[in-house]
Amino acid sequence: MKRVNVLTLALVLLALACATPTPPSELTDAQAAYQKAEETPAVKQEASVELYEARQALDRAQSEWDKNHDTAETAHLAYLANKRVEIAEQWATGRAAAKKTAEMTTKAQADAKAARAEADAAKQQAADANAKAAAADAKAAEAEAREKKALGELSELQVRETARGLEVTLGDILFDTGKATLKPEAMKGLYRLVTFLKEYPDRAVLVEGHTDSTGSDATNMKLSNERADSVRSFLVENGIDAKRILARGYGKAYPVASNATAEGRQKNRRVDVVILHPGENPEGKLRPPAP
């Protein structure tokens, strides 16, 4: 009986000697922490050096356990490895945040630069617009001054503003009675008209001949056409483009005074020169034909 107990005790001691010792929990915890960090892309990307150092510390803890099974030393080395893992994770978080901040700063700087460029462009556009407006004002003022000067050249003629444009009335002093040839003394006023038309080459001209009621309708119509043509020919001969001028005779159809008096008949014997507004077509401004 005593011999059996001794044998049993020996077997138990042998079993204990052959059993694999269990590593400390610090080592398994460090291994799990490292595995998790290694599988995290941000840690691998931003803290590869620190993660490598954690791997070395973990290998030292594992080596200590494999060689010596020193639980205390292994736990200590595993603790250090775990701290290395934590340091790697902290560096990864910090560097990722710094990179994001840098990206945001770069974007903010780019946005600010673009905004400044846009503001500068808007400022330049405003300056250009102001310059154009000032130039337009100056041009308008210059044109107004030219028109006043040109109108001054017509001051001795009968000029009035109408819906069709500037209307210049040339009385029968231009011609001898019943004639269509311009009298020499008529030239002075017509030269002023030429000067004005040269100043404004974008204005077309209507030349309209009129008579009083004396004589037949056929004679009056013929005379009014001839007088209108005489004025047109004078303008063309003195440098006004013929394409700008349209001449028509209306006979007695459009009196401006009564034909019952000599004074009224004299007013009706006239040539009207209508200087149209810029760009207008004279064909569209003709009076209706005489009835």
C-alpha positions in Angstrom: 0.0 0.0 0.0 2.8 2.3 0.8 4.6 1.4 -2.4 1.5 2.4 -4.5 1.2 5.8 -3.0 4.9 6.5 -3.7 4.3 5.5 -7.4 1.2 7.6 -7.7 3.1 10.6 -6.3 5.9 10.1 -8.8 3.5 10.0 -11.7 1.8 13.2 -10.6 5.2 15.0 -10.3 6.1 13.7 -13.8 2.9 15.0 -15.2 3.4 18.4 -13.7 6.9 18.5 -15.0 5.7 17.7 -18.6 2.7 20.1 -18.6 3.1 23.3 -20.9 3.1 26.4 -18.7 0.5 29.1 -19.5 1.9 32.5 -20.6 1.0 35.5 -18.6 -2.2 37.4 -19.6 -0.1 40.6 -20.4 1.6 38.7 -23.3 -1.7 37.6 -24.8 -3.2 41.1 -24.3 -0.1 42.7 -26.0 -0.4 40.3 -28.9 -4.1 41.1 -29.4 -3.4 44.8 -29.2 -0.7 44.6 -31.8 -2.8 42.5 -34.1 -5.6 45.1 -34.0 -3.2 48.0 -34.6 -1.6 46.1 -37.5 -5.0 45.6 -39.1 -5.8 49.3 -38.8 -4.8 51.1 -42.1 -4.3 54.5 -40.4 -1.8 53.0 -38.0 0.1 51.2 -40.7 0.2 54.3 -42.9 0.9 57.0 -40.3 2.9 55.1 -37.6 4.8 52.4 -39.4 8.0 53.0 -37.5 6.3 53.0 -34.1 4.4 49.9 -35.1 7.7 48.2 -36.0 9.1 49.1 -32.6 6.1 47.6 -30.9 6.6 44.4 -33.0 10.2 44.2 -31.7 9.1 44.7 -28.1 6.5 42.0 -28.5 9.0 39.6 -30.0 11.3 40.2 -27.0 8.5 39.3 -24.6 7.6 36.2 -26.6 11.3 35.2 -26.7 11.7 35.6 -23.0 8.7 33.4 -22.4 9.7 30.7 -24.9 13.3 30.5 -23.5 12.9 31.0 -19.8 9.1 30.8 -19.0 9.8 33.7 -16.6 6.3 34.9 -15.9 7.3 38.2 -14.2 9.9 39.2 -16.9 7.6 38.2 -19.7 4.7 40.2 -18.2 7.0 43.2 -17.9 8.3 43.0 -21.5 4.7 42.4 -22.7 3.6 45.5 -20.8 6.3 47.5 -22.6 5.2 46.1 -26.0 1.6 47.1 -25.2 2.7 50.6 -24.4 4.5 50.7 -27.8 1.3 49.7 -29.5 -0.6 52.5 -27.7 2.2 55.0 -28.7 1.9 53.9 -32.4 -1.9 54.4 -32.3 -1.5 57.8 -30.7 1.0 58.9 -33.3 -1.3 57.6 -36.1 -4.2 59.6 -34.7 -2.1 62.8 -34.2 -0.4 62.6 -37.7 -3.7 61.9 -39.4 -5.3 64.9 -37.6 -2.2 67.0 -38.6 -2.4 65.9 -42.2 -6.1 66.7 -42.3 -5.5 70.1 -40.7 -2.7 70.8 -43.3 -5.1 69.8 -46.1 -7.8 72.0 -44.7 -5.3 74.9 -44.3 -4.1 74.4 -47.9 -7.6 74.3 -49.2 -8.5 77.4 -47.1 -5.4 79.2 -48.5 -6.3 78.1 -52.1 -9.9 79.3 -51.5 -8.7 82.6 -50.1 -6.3 83.0 -53.0 -9.2 82.3 -55.5 -11.5 84.7 -53.6 -8.8 87.4 -53.7 -8.3 86.8 -57.4 -12.0 86.9 -58.0 -12.3 90.1 -56.0 -9.4 91.6 -57.9 -11.1 90.6 -61.2 -14.3 92.1 -60.1 -12.5 95.3 -59.0 -10.8 95.4 -62.4 -14.1 94.9 -64.2 -15.7 97.7 -62.1 -12.7 99.9 -63.0 -13.0 99.0 -66.7 -16.8 99.6 -66.6 -16.2 103.0 -64.9 -13.6 103.8 -67.5 -15.9 102.8 -70.3 -18.7 104.8 -68.8 -16.5 107.9 -68.4 -15.3 107.4 -72.0 -19.0 107.1 -73.2 -19.9 110.2 -71.2 -17.0 112.1 -72.8 -17.9 110.8 -76.2 -21.5 111.8 -75.7 -20.5 115.3 -74.4 -18.2 115.6 -77.5 -21.0 114.5 -79.8 -23.4 117.0 -78.1 -20.8 119.8 -78.5 -20.3 118.9 -82.1 -24.1 118.9 -82.7 -24.5 122.3 -81.1 -21.7 123.6 -83.2 -23.2 122.1 -86.3 -26.6 123.4 -85.4 -25.0 126.8 -85.0 -24.1 126.6 -88.7 -27.8 126.2 -89.5 -28.8 129.1 -87.2 -29.7 131.4 -90.1 -32.0 128.7 -91.6 -35.4 127.7 -90.4 -34.8 124.6 -88.3 -37.1 122.7 -86.1 -37.2 119.3 -84.4 -40.0 117.0 -85.7 -40.9 113.4 -85.3 -39.0 112.6 -88.5 -35.9 114.4 -87.4 -34.4 117.9 -88.0 -36.5 119.8 -90.6 -34.9 122.7 -92.4 -37.2 124.9 -94.5 -35.6 126.6 -97.5 -38.0 129.3 -98.8 -38.6 130.3 -102.4 -35.7 132.7 -102.2 -33.6 129.8 -103.5 -35.2 130.1 -106.9 -36.6 132.6 -109.4 -40.3 132.5 -109.8 -41.3 129.4 -111.8 -37.7 128.2 -112.0 -35.7 125.3 -110.5 -32.2 126.7 -110.8 -30.6 127.7 -107.5 -29.8 131.3 -107.2 -26.3 132.3 -106.2 -27.4 133.9 -102.9 -29.0 130.5 -101.9 -25.6 128.9 -101.8 -24.6 130.3 -98.4 -27.4 128.5 -96.5 -26.9 125.3 -98.4 -23.2 125.2 -97.7 -24.1 125.3 -94.0 -26.3 122.3 -94.6 -23.5 120.5 -96.3 -21.2 121.2 -93.3 -23.8 119.7 -90.9 -24.3 116.6 -93.1 -20.6 115.9 -93.3 -20.4 116.1 -89.5 -23.1 113.4 -89.3 -22.5 110.8 -92.0 -24.9 108.4 -90.4 -28.0 110.6 -91.1 -30.0 110.2 -94.3 -31.8 113.1 -95.9 -35.2 113.7 -97.4 -35.5 116.7 -99.8 -39.1 117.6 -100.4 -40.3 120.2 -102.9 -43.6 122.2 -102.4 -45.4 124.9 -104.4 -48.4 127.1 -103.9 -51.7 126.5 -105.6 -51.0 128.8 -108.6 -50.9 127.0 -111.9 -52.0 123.5 -112.9 -51.4 120.5 -110.8 -49.1 119.0 -113.4 -47.0 122.1 -113.6 -46.7 122.4 -109.8 -45.7 118.7 -109.4 -43.1 119.1 -112.1 -41.7 122.3 -110.6 -41.6 120.8 -107.0 -39.7 117.7 -108.3 -37.2 119.8 -110.2 -36.5 122.1 -107.2 -36.1 119.1 -104.9 -33.7 117.6 -107.4 -31.7 120.8 -107.7 -31.1 120.9 -103.9 -30.2 117.2 -104.0 -27.7 117.7 -106.8 -26.1 120.6 -105.0 -25.6 118.4 -101.9 -24.1 115.6 -103.9 -21.8 117.9 -105.9 -20.5 119.2 -102.6 -19.5 115.8 -101.1 -22.7 114.3 -99.7 -23.2 110.7 -100.7 -26.0 110.4 -103.2 -27.2 107.2 -101.5 -28.1 109.2 -98.4 -30.4 111.6 -100.2 -34.0 111.0 -101.5 -35.8 113.8 -103.3 -39.5 114.1 -103.9 -41.9 116.7 -105.2 -45.4 117.1 -103.7 -46.7 120.1 -105.7 -49.3 122.0 -103.8 -50.4 119.0 -101.6 -48.8 120.1 -98.3 -49.3 123.8 -97.7 -48.1 125.4 -94.5 -50.2 128.5 -95.0 -53.3 129.8 -96.8 -52.9 130.1 -100.6 -55.5 132.9 -100.4 -52.8 135.6 -99.7 -49.5 136.5 -101.3 -47.7 136.0 -98.0 -49.3 132.5 -97.5 -48.4 131.5 -101.1 -44.8 132.6 -100.5 -44.6 130.3 -97.4 -45.9 127.4 -99.4 -43.3 127.8 -102.1 -40.5 126.0 -100.3 -38.1 123.1 -100.1 -38.0 121.1 -96.9 -34.8 119.2 -96.0 -35.5 116.5 -93.4 -32.3 115.3 -91.7 -33.4 111.9 -90.3 -32.4 110.3 -87.0 -29.2 108.2 -87.2 -29.6 105.0 -89.1 -33.1 105.6 -90.4 -34.1 104.8 -94.0 -35.5 107.7 -95.9 -37.9 105.4 -97.9 -39.7 104.8 -94.6 -40.2 108.5 -93.9 -41.7 109.7 -97.2 -45.0 111.6 -97.1 -48.0 109.9 -98.7 -48.2 110.8 -102.4 -50.1 113.9 -103.5 -53.9 113.2 -104.0 
